[in-house]
Amino acid sequence: MDSEKINQLIKLLNEHGLTEIEFSEGDQSIRIKRQSSSPARTTRLQPSSAGEIMPPQTASSAFSDVEISGHKVRSPMVGTVYLAPSPDAPPFVSLGQTVKLGEVLCIVEAMKMMNQIEADKAGIIKARLVENGTPVEYNQALFVIE
């Protein structure tokens, strides 16, 4: 895939206010994402016999309307959260799992440094408030421990 096609995809992303676009051509594919502070508007591009594009659909965050009680473990920095030590490995913790003080819950990558986020309280993982590979903000809640 050449850089001209990639630049066209980025231009399309910006012109239509999209947060994510995925394009496949032959055995090559690319996904371009950007974080948005407002609810995402997604457009799925798929080749069809008429060459039509599906209309935009509104996406909402699964966690935006839910307030979960309990102790929230928060990100100490801005970065990208990873829930497992490697893409092939199981997650550090799962819902309902009992964790000890200091047990690793996830990793936040910031400036190419992998920072382990540890439980600051012993208890049971009640909720996971982030998805693997997504950007996180400073002080954003990552997990709820009860």
DSSP file (Angstrom, degrees, kcal/mol; ACC not computed):
  #  RESIDUE AA STRUCTURE BP1 BP2  ACC     N-H-->O    O-->H-N    N-H-->O    O-->H-N    TCO  KAPPA ALPHA  PHI   PSI    X-CA   Y-CA   Z-CA
    1    1 A M              0   0    0      0, 0.0     2,-0.1     0, 0.0    28,-0.0   0.000 360.0 360.0 360.0 128.3    0.0    0.0    0.0
    2    2 A D     >  -     0   0    0      1,-0.1     4,-1.6     4,-0.0     3,-0.4  -0.397 360.0-112.8 -87.9 163.5    1.6    3.3   -1.0
    3    3 A S  H  > S+     0   0    0      1,-0.2     4,-2.6     2,-0.2     5,-0.2   0.777 112.9  63.4 -66.9 -26.6    1.7    6.5    1.0
    4    4 A E  H  > S+     0   0    0      2,-0.2     4,-2.0     1,-0.2    -1,-0.2   0.915 104.1  47.0 -64.1 -42.0   -0.6    8.3   -1.4
    5    5 A K  H  > S+     0   0    0     -3,-0.4     4,-2.2     2,-0.2    -1,-0.2   0.910 112.1  50.7 -63.9 -41.9   -3.5    5.9   -0.6
    6    6 A I  H  X S+     0   0    0     -4,-1.6     4,-2.3     1,-0.2    -2,-0.2   0.920 109.8  49.9 -62.6 -43.6   -2.7    6.3    3.2
    7    7 A N  H  X S+     0   0    0     -4,-2.6     4,-2.4     1,-0.2    -1,-0.2   0.877 109.1  52.3 -63.0 -37.0   -2.8   10.1    2.8
    8    8 A Q  H  X S+     0   0    0     -4,-2.0     4,-2.5     2,-0.2    -1,-0.2   0.896 109.1  49.9 -64.4 -39.8   -6.1    9.9    1.0
    9    9 A L  H  X S+     0   0    0     -4,-2.2     4,-2.5     2,-0.2    -2,-0.2   0.910 110.8  49.0 -64.7 -41.9   -7.5    7.8    3.8
   10   10 A I  H  X S+     0   0    0     -4,-2.3     4,-2.4     2,-0.2    -2,-0.2   0.910 111.3  50.0 -63.7 -41.8   -6.3   10.3    6.4
   11   11 A K  H  X S+     0   0    0     -4,-2.4     4,-2.9     2,-0.2    -2,-0.2   0.917 111.2  48.9 -61.9 -43.3   -7.9   13.1    4.3
   12   12 A L  H  X S+     0   0    0     -4,-2.5     4,-1.7     2,-0.2     6,-0.3   0.900 110.0  52.4 -61.6 -42.1  -11.2   11.2    4.2
   13   13 A L  H  <>S+     0   0    0     -4,-2.5     5,-2.2     1,-0.2     4,-0.3   0.925 114.8  41.4 -58.8 -47.3  -11.0   10.6    8.0
   14   14 A N  H ><5S+     0   0    0     -4,-2.4     3,-0.9     1,-0.2    -2,-0.2   0.901 112.1  53.5 -70.7 -42.2  -10.5   14.3    8.6
   15   15 A E  H 3<5S+     0   0    0     -4,-2.9    -1,-0.2     1,-0.2    -2,-0.2   0.834 115.9  38.7 -63.6 -33.5  -13.1   15.6    6.0
   16   16 A H  T 3<5S-     0   0    0     -4,-1.7    -1,-0.2    -5,-0.2    -2,-0.2   0.334 108.7-117.4-102.9   7.2  -15.9   13.4    7.4
   17   17 A G  T < 5 +     0   0    0     -3,-0.9    24,-0.4    -4,-0.3    -3,-0.2   0.810  57.5 160.7  65.3  30.7  -15.1   13.8   11.1
   18   18 A L      < -     0   0    0     -5,-2.2    -1,-0.2    -6,-0.3    24,-0.1  -0.466  37.3-158.8 -83.3 156.1  -14.4   10.1   11.5
   19   19 A T  S    S+     0   0    0     22,-0.7    15,-2.9     1,-0.3     2,-0.3   0.567  78.5  22.1-104.8 -15.6  -12.4    8.6   14.4
   20   20 A E  E     +A   33   0A   0     21,-0.3    23,-0.6    13,-0.2     2,-0.3  -0.990  57.7 179.0-153.4 141.6  -11.6    5.3   12.7
   21   21 A I  E     -A   32   0A   0     11,-2.5    11,-3.1    -2,-0.3     2,-0.4  -0.994   7.6-165.0-143.2 139.3  -11.3    4.0    9.1
   22   22 A E  E     -A   31   0A   0     -2,-0.3     2,-0.4     9,-0.2    23,-0.4  -0.986   8.0-177.3-126.6 135.7  -10.3    0.6    7.9
   23   23 A F  E     -A   30   0A   0      7,-2.9     7,-2.7    -2,-0.4     2,-0.4  -0.998   4.9-169.3-136.7 134.2   -9.3   -0.2    4.3
   24   24 A S  E     +A   29   0A   0     -2,-0.4     2,-0.3     5,-0.2     5,-0.3  -0.972   7.7 174.5-124.3 139.1   -8.4   -3.6    2.7
   25   25 A E  E >   -A   28   0A   0      3,-3.2     3,-2.0    -2,-0.4     2,-0.3  -0.900  65.4 -46.6-144.4 111.2   -7.0   -4.1   -0.7
   26   26 A G  T 3  S-     0   0    0     -2,-0.3     0, 0.0     1,-0.3     0, 0.0  -0.489 123.6 -20.6  64.8-127.0   -5.9   -7.6   -1.7
   27   27 A D  T 3  S+     0   0    0     -2,-0.3     2,-0.4    -3,-0.1    -1,-0.3   0.330 123.7  87.5 -96.5   7.8   -4.0   -9.1    1.1
   28   28 A Q  E <   +A   25   0A   0     -3,-2.0    -3,-3.2     2,-0.0     2,-0.3  -0.841  50.8 172.4-107.1 143.6   -3.1   -5.7    2.6
   29   29 A S  E     -A   24   0A   0     -2,-0.4     2,-0.3    -5,-0.3    -5,-0.2  -0.988  10.6-166.8-145.5 156.2   -5.2   -3.8    5.1
   30   30 A I  E     -A   23   0A   0     -7,-2.7    -7,-2.9    -2,-0.3     2,-0.4  -0.997   5.3-162.4-143.0 143.6   -4.8   -0.7    7.2
   31   31 A R  E     -A   22   0A   0     -2,-0.3     2,-0.5    -9,-0.2    -9,-0.2  -0.998   7.3-167.1-126.5 127.3   -6.8    0.8   10.2
   32   32 A I  E     +A   21   0A   0    -11,-3.1   -11,-2.5    -2,-0.4     2,-0.3  -0.968  12.9 177.4-116.7 126.8   -6.4    4.4   11.1
   33   33 A K  E     -A   20   0A   0     -2,-0.5     2,-0.3   -13,-0.2   -13,-0.2  -0.926  11.6-178.2-128.1 150.5   -7.8    5.6   14.4
   34   34 A R        -     0   0    0    -15,-2.9     2,-0.3    -2,-0.3    -2,-0.0  -0.988  31.4-111.4-142.8 151.1   -7.8    8.8   16.4
   35   35 A Q        -     0   0    0     -2,-0.3     2,-0.4     5,-0.0   -15,-0.0  -0.578  30.6-164.9 -82.5 142.1   -9.2    9.6   19.7
   36   36 A S        -     0   0    0     -2,-0.3     4,-0.1     2,-0.1   -17,-0.0  -0.969  22.1-147.9-126.7 142.4  -12.2   11.9   19.9
   37   37 A S  S    S+     0   0    0     -2,-0.4    -1,-0.1     2,-0.1     3,-0.1   0.661  86.1  60.2 -82.0 -15.4  -13.6   13.7   23.0
   38   38 A S  S    S-     0   0    0      1,-0.1    -2,-0.1     3,-0.0     3,-0.1  -0.656 110.4 -69.2-105.4 166.2  -17.2   13.4   21.6
   39   39 A P        -     0   0    0      0, 0.0    21,-0.1     0, 0.0    -1,-0.1  -0.269  63.3-107.9 -54.7 137.3  -19.1   10.3   20.8
   40   40 A A        -     0   0    0     19,-0.2    19,-2.6    -4,-0.1     2,-0.6  -0.368  21.5-152.4 -72.9 143.5  -17.6    8.6   17.8
   41   41 A R  E     -B   58   0B   0    -24,-0.4   -22,-0.7    17,-0.2     2,-0.4  -0.976  21.7-164.9-112.6 117.1  -19.2    8.6   14.4
   42   42 A T  E     -B   57   0B   0     15,-2.5    15,-2.8    -2,-0.6     2,-0.4  -0.807  15.5-169.0-110.4 145.5  -18.1    5.6   12.4
   43   43 A T        -     0   0    0    -23,-0.6     2,-0.6    -2,-0.4   -23,-0.0  -0.996  13.6-149.4-128.1 125.8  -18.4    4.8    8.8
   44   44 A R        -     0   0    0     -2,-0.4    10,-0.9    11,-0.3     2,-0.6  -0.855   9.8-154.4 -98.6 119.7  -17.7    1.3    7.6
   45   45 A L        +     0   0    0     -2,-0.6     8,-0.1   -23,-0.4   -23,-0.0  -0.840  24.1 161.6 -97.0 118.6  -16.3    1.2    4.1
   46   46 A Q        -     0   0    0     -2,-0.6     2,-0.1     6,-0.3     8,-0.1  -1.000  40.5-113.1-136.7 135.6  -16.9   -2.1    2.3
   47   47 A P        +     0   0    0      0, 0.0     2,-0.3     0, 0.0     6,-0.1  -0.428  40.6 175.5 -65.9 139.7  -16.7   -2.8   -1.4
   48   48 A S    >   -     0   0    0     -2,-0.1     3,-0.8     4,-0.1     5,-0.0  -0.857  47.0 -97.0-135.1 173.0  -20.1   -3.6   -3.0
   49   49 A S  T 3  S+     0   0    0     -2,-0.3    -1,-0.0     1,-0.3     0, 0.0   0.831 126.9  39.9 -62.8 -31.3  -21.3   -4.3   -6.5
   50   50 A A  T 3  S-     0   0    0      2,-0.0    -1,-0.3    -3,-0.0     0, 0.0   0.501 110.0-120.7 -95.1  -4.8  -22.4   -0.7   -6.9
   51   51 A G    <   +     0   0    0     -3,-0.8     2,-0.1     1,-0.2    -2,-0.1   0.775  57.4 158.3  71.9  26.9  -19.4    0.8   -5.0
   52   52 A E        -     0   0    0      1,-0.0     2,-0.4    -7,-0.0    -6,-0.3  -0.424  36.7-134.5 -83.6 158.1  -21.7    2.4   -2.4
   53   53 A I        -     0   0    0     -2,-0.1    -8,-0.1    -8,-0.1    -1,-0.0  -0.934  23.1-116.8-112.2 136.0  -20.6    3.4    1.1
   54   54 A M        -     0   0    0    -10,-0.9     3,-0.1    -2,-0.4   -10,-0.0  -0.409  39.1-102.7 -68.1 147.3  -22.7    2.6    4.1
   55   55 A P        -     0   0    0      0, 0.0   -11,-0.3     0, 0.0    -1,-0.1  -0.287  45.4 -87.1 -69.3 156.8  -24.0    5.6    6.0
   56   56 A P        -     0   0    0      0, 0.0     2,-0.4     0, 0.0   -13,-0.2  -0.276  41.3-156.4 -63.2 148.7  -22.4    6.8    9.3
   57   57 A Q  E     -B   42   0B   0    -15,-2.8   -15,-2.5    -3,-0.1     2,-0.4  -0.946  17.3-117.9-124.8 148.5  -23.6    5.2   12.5
   58   58 A T  E     -B   41   0B   0     -2,-0.4     2,-0.4   -17,-0.2   -17,-0.2  -0.723  27.1-163.3 -89.0 132.3  -23.3    6.7   16.0
   59   59 A A        -     0   0    0    -19,-2.6     2,-0.4    -2,-0.4   -19,-0.2  -0.873   2.4-162.1-111.4 147.4  -21.2    4.7   18.5
   60   60 A S        -     0   0    0     -2,-0.4     2,-0.2   -21,-0.1   -19,-0.0  -0.955  27.0-103.8-128.6 150.8  -21.4    5.3   22.2
   61   61 A S    >   -     0   0    0     -2,-0.4     3,-0.7     1,-0.1     4,-0.4  -0.500  21.0-139.8 -71.7 136.0  -19.0    4.3   25.0
   62   62 A A  T 3  S+     0   0    0      1,-0.2    -1,-0.1    -2,-0.2     3,-0.1   0.723 102.3  41.4 -67.6 -20.1  -20.2    1.3   27.0
   63   63 A F  T >  S+     0   0    0      1,-0.1     3,-0.5    66,-0.1    -1,-0.2   0.461  87.6  90.4-108.0  -1.8  -19.0    3.0   30.2
   64   64 A S  T <  S+     0   0    0     -3,-0.7    -2,-0.1     1,-0.2    -1,-0.1   0.839  95.8  35.0 -69.4 -33.2  -20.1    6.6   29.7
   65   65 A D  T 3  S+     0   0    0     -4,-0.4     2,-0.5    -3,-0.1    -1,-0.2   0.447 101.0  89.9 -99.6  -0.3  -23.5    6.2   31.3
   66   66 A V    <   -     0   0    0     -3,-0.5     2,-0.6    -4,-0.1    -4,-0.0  -0.846  53.5-165.6-105.7 127.8  -22.6    3.7   34.0
   67   67 A E        -     0   0    0     -2,-0.5     2,-0.5     2,-0.0    -3,-0.0  -0.952  11.7-164.6-109.7 115.7  -21.4    4.7   37.5
   68   68 A I        -     0   0    0     -2,-0.6     2,-0.1     2,-0.0    59,-0.1  -0.871  12.2-136.2-105.8 128.5  -19.9    1.8   39.3
   69   69 A S        +     0   0    0     -2,-0.5     2,-0.2    75,-0.1    75,-0.0  -0.466  58.9  68.6 -81.0 155.1  -19.4    2.0   43.0
   70   70 A G  S    S-     0   0    0     -2,-0.1     2,-0.5     2,-0.0    76,-0.2  -0.709  92.4 -39.0 128.4-179.6  -16.2    0.8   44.6
   71   71 A H  E     -C  145   0C   0     74,-2.4    74,-3.3    -2,-0.2     2,-0.5  -0.677  57.2-145.8 -81.3 123.5  -12.5    1.8   44.7
   72   72 A K  E     -C  144   0C   0     -2,-0.5     2,-0.6    72,-0.2    72,-0.2  -0.788   1.5-146.6 -94.8 127.9  -11.3    3.0   41.3
   73   73 A V  E     -C  143   0C   0     70,-2.6    69,-3.5    -2,-0.5    70,-1.3  -0.836  27.5-158.6 -88.6 124.2   -7.8    2.3   40.2
   74   74 A R  E     -C  141   0C   0     -2,-0.6    67,-0.2    67,-0.3    66,-0.1  -0.734  20.2-105.3-112.1 154.2   -6.7    5.3   38.1
   75   75 A S        -     0   0    0     65,-2.5    64,-2.9    -2,-0.3    65,-0.2  -0.593  19.5-154.8 -74.4 129.5   -4.1    5.9   35.5
   76   76 A P  S    S+     0   0    0      0, 0.0     2,-0.3     0, 0.0    -1,-0.1   0.457  75.0  20.0 -83.0   1.3   -1.1    7.9   36.8
   77   77 A M  S    S-     0   0    0     60,-0.3     2,-0.4    63,-0.1    63,-0.2  -0.969  84.5 -92.5-158.2 168.0   -0.3    9.1   33.3
   78   78 A V  S    S+     0   0    0     -2,-0.3     2,-0.3    60,-0.1    59,-0.2  -0.736  71.7  95.0 -85.4 137.2   -1.5    9.6   29.8
   79   79 A G  E    S-E  136   0D   0     57,-2.0    57,-3.2    -2,-0.4     2,-0.4  -0.965  74.2 -55.4 175.0-158.0   -0.7    6.7   27.5
   80   80 A T  E     -EF 135 109D   0     29,-2.1    29,-3.2    -2,-0.3     2,-0.3  -0.961  47.0-136.1-115.7 130.7   -2.0    3.5   25.9
   81   81 A V  E     - F   0 108D   0     53,-2.5    52,-2.9    -2,-0.4     2,-0.4  -0.680  16.3-170.5 -91.8 138.0   -3.4    0.8   28.2
   82   82 A Y  E     - F   0 107D   0     25,-3.2    25,-2.8    -2,-0.3    50,-0.1  -0.997  10.6-163.2-126.1 128.5   -2.5   -2.9   27.7
   83   83 A L  S    S+     0   0    0     -2,-0.4     9,-2.9    23,-0.2    10,-0.4   0.516  74.8  43.7 -89.8  -6.4   -4.4   -5.5   29.6
   84   84 A A  S    S-     0   0    0      7,-0.3    23,-0.1     8,-0.1    21,-0.0  -0.937  83.3-117.4-136.1 157.1   -1.9   -8.4   29.0
   85   85 A P  S    S+     0   0    0      0, 0.0    -1,-0.1     0, 0.0    21,-0.0   0.760  99.9   3.7 -68.0 -23.4    1.9   -8.6   29.1
   86   86 A S  S >  S-     0   0    0      4,-0.2     3,-1.0     3,-0.0    -3,-0.0  -0.968  82.9-100.8-153.2 162.8    2.0   -9.5   25.3
   87   87 A P  T 3  S+     0   0    0      0, 0.0    -1,-0.0     0, 0.0     0, 0.0   0.811 122.2  43.8 -58.7 -30.6   -0.6   -9.8   22.6
   88   88 A D  T 3  S+     0   0    0      2,-0.1     0, 0.0    -4,-0.0     0, 0.0   0.591  98.4  91.3 -89.8 -11.3   -0.7  -13.7   22.9
   89   89 A A  S <  S-     0   0    0     -3,-1.0     3,-0.1     1,-0.1    -3,-0.0  -0.449  83.0-104.0 -86.3 156.2   -0.8  -13.8   26.7
   90   90 A P        -     0   0    0      0, 0.0    -4,-0.2     0, 0.0    -1,-0.1  -0.363  52.2 -84.0 -69.8 159.4   -3.9  -13.9   28.9
   91   91 A P        -     0   0    0      0, 0.0    -7,-0.3     0, 0.0    15,-0.1  -0.217  33.1-118.0 -62.5 155.2   -4.8  -10.6   30.6
   92   92 A F  S    S+     0   0    0     -9,-2.9     2,-0.3    13,-0.3    14,-0.1   0.920  95.0   6.1 -58.1 -45.2   -3.2   -9.8   33.9
   93   93 A V        -     0   0    0     12,-0.5     2,-0.3   -10,-0.4    -1,-0.1  -0.932  66.5-154.8-137.9 160.1   -6.6   -9.9   35.7
   94   94 A S    >   -     0   0    0     -2,-0.3     3,-1.9    -3,-0.1    31,-0.3  -0.891  40.7 -75.4-131.1 164.2  -10.2  -10.8   34.9
   95   95 A L  T 3  S+     0   0    0     -2,-0.3    31,-0.2     1,-0.3     3,-0.1  -0.311 118.0  20.2 -59.3 137.2  -13.5   -9.8   36.3
   96   96 A G  T 3  S+     0   0    0     29,-3.1    -1,-0.3     1,-0.3     2,-0.2   0.341  91.5 135.6  86.3  -7.2  -14.3  -11.4   39.7
   97   97 A Q    <   -     0   0    0     -3,-1.9    28,-2.7    28,-0.2     2,-0.4  -0.516  56.0-125.5 -77.1 140.9  -10.6  -12.2   40.3
   98   98 A T  E     -H  124   0E   0     26,-0.2     2,-0.3    -2,-0.2    26,-0.3  -0.735  30.8-166.3 -84.2 130.5   -9.2  -11.5   43.8
   99   99 A V  E     -H  123   0E   0     24,-3.4    24,-2.2    -2,-0.4     2,-0.2  -0.888  10.9-138.1-120.1 151.2   -6.2   -9.3   43.7
  100  100 A K    >   -     0   0    0     -2,-0.3     3,-2.1    22,-0.2    19,-0.3  -0.656  41.4 -81.1-100.0 159.7   -3.6   -8.5   46.4
  101  101 A L  T 3  S+     0   0    0      1,-0.3    19,-0.2    -2,-0.2     3,-0.1  -0.409 119.8  18.5 -56.6 128.0   -2.1   -5.1   47.1
  102  102 A G  T 3  S+     0   0    0     17,-3.1    -1,-0.3     1,-0.3     2,-0.2   0.387  87.3 142.3  89.5  -3.5    0.6   -4.4   44.6
  103  103 A E    <   -     0   0    0     -3,-2.1    16,-2.6    16,-0.1    -1,-0.3  -0.515  59.4-107.5 -72.6 138.0   -0.5   -7.0   42.0
  104  104 A V  E     + G   0 118D   0     14,-0.2    14,-0.3    -2,-0.2     3,-0.1  -0.482  39.1 174.0 -70.0 128.6   -0.1   -5.9   38.4
  105  105 A L  E     -     0   0D   0     12,-3.4   -12,-0.5     1,-0.4   -13,-0.3   0.759  61.2 -33.1-101.9 -37.0   -3.5   -5.0   36.8
  106  106 A C  E     - G   0 117D   0     11,-1.3    11,-3.0   -14,-0.1     2,-0.4  -0.937  57.8-104.1-166.9-177.8   -2.3   -3.7   33.4
  107  107 A I  E     -FG  82 116D   0    -25,-2.8   -25,-3.2    -2,-0.3     2,-0.5  -0.978  17.7-157.4-124.8 139.5    0.4   -1.7   31.6
  108  108 A V  E     -FG  81 115D   0      7,-2.7     7,-1.9    -2,-0.4     2,-0.5  -0.976  13.0-149.5-115.9 118.9    0.3    1.9   30.5
  109  109 A E  E     +FG  80 114D   0    -29,-3.2   -29,-2.1    -2,-0.5     2,-0.4  -0.763  23.1 169.9 -87.8 124.8    2.7    2.7   27.7
  110  110 A A  E >   - G   0 113D   0      3,-2.5     3,-1.6    -2,-0.5   -31,-0.1  -0.979  68.6 -12.2-138.0 123.1    3.9    6.3   27.8
  111  111 A M  T 3  S-     0   0    0     -2,-0.4     3,-0.1     1,-0.3    -1,-0.1   0.894 127.9 -55.3  53.7  45.2    6.7    7.7   25.7
  112  112 A K  T 3  S+     0   0    0      1,-0.2     2,-0.5    -3,-0.0    -1,-0.3   0.576 113.6 120.3  66.5  12.7    7.8    4.1   24.7
  113  113 A M  E <   -G  110   0D   0     -3,-1.6    -3,-2.5     2,-0.0     2,-0.7  -0.917  60.2-138.5-107.6 133.0    8.1    3.1   28.4
  114  114 A M  E     -G  109   0D   0     -2,-0.5     2,-0.6    -5,-0.2    -5,-0.2  -0.818  21.2-168.1 -92.1 117.4    5.9    0.3   29.8
  115  115 A N  E     -G  108   0D   0     -7,-1.9    -7,-2.7    -2,-0.7     2,-0.3  -0.926  15.4-136.3-112.1 118.9    4.6    1.2   33.2
  116  116 A Q  E     -G  107   0D   0     -2,-0.6     2,-0.6    -9,-0.2    -9,-0.2  -0.559  11.8-149.0 -74.7 131.7    3.0   -1.4   35.3
  117  117 A I  E     -G  106   0D   0    -11,-3.0   -12,-3.4    -2,-0.3   -11,-1.3  -0.911  20.0-163.1-102.6 118.9   -0.2   -0.3   37.1
  118  118 A E  E     -G  104   0D   0     -2,-0.6     2,-0.3   -14,-0.3   -14,-0.2  -0.670  27.6 -95.9-105.1 155.5   -0.6   -2.1   40.4
  119  119 A A        -     0   0    0    -16,-2.6   -17,-3.1   -19,-0.3   -16,-0.1  -0.527  26.9-164.3 -66.0 126.1   -3.6   -2.6   42.6
  120  120 A D  S    S+     0   0    0     -2,-0.3     2,-0.3   -19,-0.2    -1,-0.1   0.265  77.2  34.6 -95.7  11.4   -3.5    0.0   45.3
  121  121 A K  S    S-     0   0    0    -21,-0.2     2,-0.2   -50,-0.1    -1,-0.1  -0.958  83.4-118.6-158.8 142.9   -6.0   -2.0   47.4
  122  122 A A        +     0   0    0     -2,-0.3     2,-0.3   -21,-0.1   -22,-0.2  -0.601  63.8  88.9 -80.9 147.6   -6.7   -5.7   47.9
  123  123 A G  E    S-H   99   0E   0    -24,-2.2   -24,-3.4    -2,-0.2     2,-0.4  -0.992  74.4 -46.8 162.3-157.2  -10.1   -6.9   46.8
  124  124 A I  E     -H   98   0E   0     -2,-0.3    22,-2.5   -26,-0.3     2,-0.7  -0.920  49.6-115.1-114.1 134.7  -12.1   -8.3   43.9
  125  125 A I  E     +D  145   0C   0    -28,-2.7   -29,-3.1    -2,-0.4    20,-0.2  -0.568  38.2 172.6 -68.6 111.5  -12.1   -6.9   40.4
  126  126 A K  E     +     0   0C   0     18,-3.1     2,-0.3    -2,-0.7    -1,-0.2   0.800  61.1   3.0 -91.8 -34.0  -15.6   -5.6   40.0
  127  127 A A  E     -D  144   0C   0     17,-1.4    17,-2.4   -33,-0.1     2,-0.5  -0.997  51.4-145.0-154.4 148.0  -15.3   -3.8   36.6
  128  128 A R  E     -D  143   0C   0     -2,-0.3    15,-0.2    15,-0.2    14,-0.1  -0.983  16.1-172.6-111.3 122.9  -12.8   -3.1   33.9
  129  129 A L        +     0   0    0     13,-3.2     2,-0.3    -2,-0.5    14,-0.2   0.326  60.7  56.3-103.0   5.9  -13.4    0.4   32.5
  130  130 A V  S    S-     0   0    0     12,-0.6     2,-0.3     6,-0.0     6,-0.1  -0.926  71.6-128.5-134.7 159.4  -11.0    0.4   29.5
  131  131 A E    >   -     0   0    0     -2,-0.3     3,-1.5     4,-0.1   -50,-0.2  -0.794  41.5 -89.0-105.3 152.1  -10.4   -1.7   26.4
  132  132 A N  T 3  S+     0   0    0     -2,-0.3   -50,-0.2     1,-0.2    -1,-0.1  -0.329 109.4  13.4 -60.3 133.8   -7.0   -3.2   25.5
  133  133 A G  T 3  S+     0   0    0    -52,-2.9    -1,-0.2     1,-0.3   -51,-0.1   0.558  94.8 130.3  80.8   8.5   -4.9   -0.9   23.3
  134  134 A T    <   -     0   0    0     -3,-1.5   -53,-2.5   -53,-0.4    -1,-0.3  -0.654  63.0-103.0 -96.5 153.3   -7.0    2.2   23.9
  135  135 A P  E     -E   80   0D   0      0, 0.0     2,-0.3     0, 0.0   -55,-0.3  -0.437  36.5-162.4 -69.3 145.0   -5.6    5.7   24.9
  136  136 A V  E     -E   79   0D   0    -57,-3.2   -57,-2.0    -2,-0.1     2,-0.2  -0.949   7.7-137.2-127.8 152.2   -6.1    6.7   28.5
  137  137 A E    >   -     0   0    0     -2,-0.3     3,-1.7   -59,-0.2   -62,-0.3  -0.579  39.9 -77.7-100.1 164.5   -5.9   10.1   30.2
  138  138 A Y  T 3  S+     0   0    0      1,-0.3    -1,-0.1    -2,-0.2     3,-0.1  -0.429 118.3   8.1 -60.0 133.5   -4.3   11.1   33.4
  139  139 A N  T 3  S+     0   0    0    -64,-2.9    -1,-0.3     1,-0.2     2,-0.3   0.562  90.3 150.5  70.0  11.7   -6.4   10.1   36.4
  140  140 A Q    <   -     0   0    0     -3,-1.7   -65,-2.5   -65,-0.2    -1,-0.2  -0.563  53.5-110.0 -73.3 136.1   -8.8    8.1   34.2
  141  141 A A  E     +C   74   0C   0     -2,-0.3   -67,-0.3   -67,-0.2     3,-0.1  -0.485  40.0 172.2 -68.3 132.6  -10.4    5.2   36.0
  142  142 A L  E     +     0   0C   0    -69,-3.5   -13,-3.2     1,-0.4   -12,-0.6   0.778  61.8   6.2-107.4 -45.0   -9.1    1.8   34.7
  143  143 A F  E     -CD  73 128C   0    -70,-1.3   -70,-2.6   -15,-0.2     2,-0.5  -0.928  59.2-136.0-138.4 158.8  -10.6   -0.8   37.1
  144  144 A V  E     -CD  72 127C   0    -17,-2.4   -18,-3.1    -2,-0.3   -17,-1.4  -0.991  20.5-167.3-118.1 125.4  -13.0   -0.9   40.0
  145  145 A I  E      CD  71 125C   0    -74,-3.3   -74,-2.4    -2,-0.5   -20,-0.2  -0.933 360.0 360.0-112.3 133.6  -12.0   -3.0   43.1
  146  146 A E              0   0    0    -22,-2.5   -21,-0.1    -2,-0.4    -1,-0.1   0.356 360.0 360.0-116.4 360.0  -14.5   -3.9   45.8
